[in-house]
Amino acid sequence: MYIVVGFAFLAGIMFLFKMRVDEFKGEEAFSVYLKRLAEDGYLIENLILENQTRVPYLFLSKAGLFNIYYNPELLGRLYGDEEETTWTQVMEVRKIPVVNPVRIMEKQRSAWSELNDVIGKELPVYELICLSKRATPKLNISVPIVSLERLVEEVESKEACLTSEEVEQLVEKIKTIDA
């Protein structure tokens, strides 16, 4: 009997700890924002392009294509610029090198330009780096940095320039890229 109660107590503590860790990382909050985005378009996660580049979050709507980079482990102060291969993440006194997402997005741009042939016009492509409240950017980059709270607003602020049919065609083409 004591063993069963002990296991139940331990399981409860582990559950609460898991919830708190996820909340700390911002993962639960980000999934809420992704669900809000998916209501108005198509959300594609973990797309692998032909050049072996992974696209964590791609959102396609009538406003265009949104290449969204979000990493819940980016915390503390972030230093770097577009040209560096790595940025520096400073947490208290530790300096940790992190991959520069702007460089990754540069590799992905050719794949997005190929999508212009599908709809016969230039596809508006927006790149966004989304950071949680626990990250302080000290970056010199041209890609917009938005907070979790402003992500949906930023996407919704763009004007619609594609038809529903064009969006569907683009989604089908992107599915063949991922196949």
C-alpha positions as CSV (number, residue, x, y, z in Angstrom):
1,M,0.0,0.0,0.0
2,Y,2.8,2.4,0.9
3,I,4.6,1.6,-2.3
4,V,1.5,2.5,-4.4
5,V,1.0,5.8,-2.6
6,G,4.7,6.5,-2.9
7,F,4.6,5.9,-6.7
8,A,1.5,8.0,-7.1
9,F,3.2,10.9,-5.1
10,L,6.3,10.6,-7.2
11,A,4.3,10.5,-10.5
12,G,2.5,13.7,-9.4
13,I,5.7,15.5,-8.7
14,M,7.2,14.5,-12.0
15,F,4.0,15.6,-13.8
16,L,4.1,19.1,-12.1
17,F,7.9,19.4,-12.8
18,K,7.3,18.5,-16.5
19,M,4.6,21.2,-16.8
20,R,6.8,23.8,-15.2
21,V,9.8,23.0,-17.4
22,D,7.6,23.2,-20.6
23,E,6.2,26.5,-19.4
24,F,9.7,27.8,-18.6
25,K,10.9,26.9,-22.1
26,G,7.9,28.5,-23.6
27,E,6.9,25.4,-25.6
28,E,3.3,25.4,-24.4
29,A,2.8,29.1,-25.2
30,F,4.3,28.7,-28.7
31,S,2.0,25.8,-29.6
32,V,-0.9,28.1,-28.7
33,Y,0.3,30.7,-31.1
34,L,0.9,28.1,-33.8
35,K,-2.7,26.9,-33.4
36,R,-4.0,30.5,-33.8
37,L,-2.0,30.9,-37.0
38,A,-3.2,27.5,-38.4
39,E,-6.8,28.8,-38.2
40,D,-6.0,31.2,-41.1
41,G,-3.7,29.2,-43.2
42,Y,-1.5,26.1,-43.4
43,L,1.2,25.3,-40.9
44,I,4.0,23.0,-41.9
45,E,6.4,21.8,-39.3
46,N,9.9,20.3,-39.6
47,L,10.1,20.5,-43.4
48,I,13.3,19.1,-44.9
49,L,14.4,20.8,-48.1
50,E,16.4,19.2,-50.9
51,N,19.6,20.9,-49.7
52,Q,19.1,19.0,-46.3
53,T,18.1,22.2,-44.5
54,R,15.4,21.8,-41.9
55,V,12.6,24.4,-41.7
56,P,11.2,24.3,-38.2
57,Y,7.9,26.2,-38.9
58,L,6.5,27.3,-42.2
59,F,3.2,29.1,-42.4
60,L,1.4,29.7,-45.7
61,S,-1.6,32.0,-46.0
62,K,-3.2,34.4,-48.5
63,A,-0.6,37.0,-47.3
64,G,2.3,34.8,-48.4
65,L,4.9,32.4,-46.9
66,F,6.2,32.9,-43.4
67,N,9.5,31.2,-42.5
68,I,9.4,31.2,-38.7
69,Y,12.4,30.3,-36.6
70,Y,11.7,29.6,-32.9
71,N,14.0,27.7,-30.4
72,P,12.7,27.6,-26.8
73,E,16.2,27.0,-25.6
74,L,17.4,30.5,-26.7
75,L,17.5,32.2,-23.3
76,G,19.5,35.1,-21.8
77,R,21.3,37.6,-24.0
78,L,22.0,36.8,-27.6
79,Y,24.9,38.5,-29.4
80,G,25.8,38.3,-33.1
81,D,25.1,39.5,-36.6
82,E,24.0,38.1,-40.0
83,E,27.5,37.2,-41.2
84,E,28.6,35.1,-38.3
85,T,28.1,31.3,-38.5
86,T,27.3,31.2,-34.7
87,W,25.9,33.6,-32.2
88,T,26.8,33.8,-28.6
89,Q,24.2,33.1,-25.9
90,V,25.1,34.4,-22.5
91,M,23.4,32.9,-19.5
92,E,24.7,34.4,-16.3
93,V,28.4,34.0,-16.9
94,R,28.4,31.1,-19.3
95,K,28.9,31.8,-23.0
96,I,27.3,29.2,-25.3
97,P,27.6,29.2,-29.1
98,V,24.3,28.8,-31.0
99,V,23.6,28.3,-34.7
100,N,22.8,31.6,-36.5
101,P,19.2,31.1,-37.9
102,V,19.7,33.9,-40.4
103,R,22.4,31.9,-42.2
104,I,20.1,28.9,-42.2
105,M,17.3,31.1,-43.8
106,E,19.7,32.2,-46.5
107,K,20.1,28.6,-47.6
108,Q,16.3,28.2,-47.8
109,R,15.7,31.2,-50.0
110,S,16.3,29.4,-53.3
111,A,13.6,26.8,-52.4
112,W,11.1,29.7,-51.9
113,S,12.0,31.3,-55.2
114,E,11.2,28.0,-57.0
115,L,7.6,28.3,-55.7
116,N,7.1,31.4,-57.9
117,D,6.7,29.1,-60.9
118,V,3.8,27.3,-59.3
119,I,1.6,30.5,-59.1
120,G,3.2,32.4,-62.0
121,K,4.1,35.4,-59.9
122,E,6.4,36.4,-57.1
123,L,5.5,34.8,-53.8
124,P,5.9,37.2,-50.8
125,V,8.2,35.5,-48.3
126,Y,8.6,36.8,-44.8
127,E,11.3,35.6,-42.4
128,L,10.7,36.0,-38.7
129,I,12.8,35.0,-35.7
130,C,10.5,34.5,-32.7
131,L,12.0,34.8,-29.2
132,S,10.5,34.1,-25.8
133,K,10.4,36.7,-23.0
134,R,13.5,35.1,-21.4
135,A,15.7,36.0,-24.4
136,T,17.2,39.5,-24.9
137,P,18.5,40.0,-28.4
138,K,21.6,42.1,-28.9
139,L,21.7,41.3,-32.6
140,N,22.7,43.2,-35.7
141,I,20.4,41.5,-38.3
142,S,17.8,42.5,-41.0
143,V,15.4,39.6,-40.2
144,P,12.6,40.9,-37.9
145,I,12.7,39.6,-34.3
146,V,9.3,39.3,-32.7
147,S,8.1,38.2,-29.3
148,L,5.7,35.3,-28.9
149,E,2.9,37.7,-28.2
150,R,3.5,39.7,-31.4
151,L,4.0,36.7,-33.7
152,V,0.3,36.4,-34.7
153,E,-0.1,40.2,-35.0
154,E,2.9,40.4,-37.2
155,V,1.6,37.7,-39.5
156,E,-1.9,39.1,-39.6
157,S,-0.7,42.6,-40.4
158,K,0.4,41.6,-43.9
159,E,-2.1,42.2,-46.7
160,A,-3.6,39.3,-48.6
161,C,-2.2,39.0,-52.1
162,L,-2.8,35.3,-53.0
163,T,-6.1,33.6,-53.9
164,S,-7.3,30.4,-52.1
165,E,-6.4,28.4,-55.2
166,E,-2.9,29.7,-55.3
167,V,-2.4,28.9,-51.6
168,E,-3.7,25.3,-52.3
169,Q,-1.3,24.9,-55.2
170,L,1.6,26.1,-53.1
171,V,0.7,23.7,-50.2
172,E,0.6,20.8,-52.7
173,K,4.0,21.8,-54.1
174,I,5.5,22.1,-50.6
175,K,4.2,18.6,-49.8
176,T,6.1,17.2,-52.7
177,I,9.3,18.9,-51.5
178,D,8.9,17.2,-48.1
179,A,8.2,13.7,-49.6
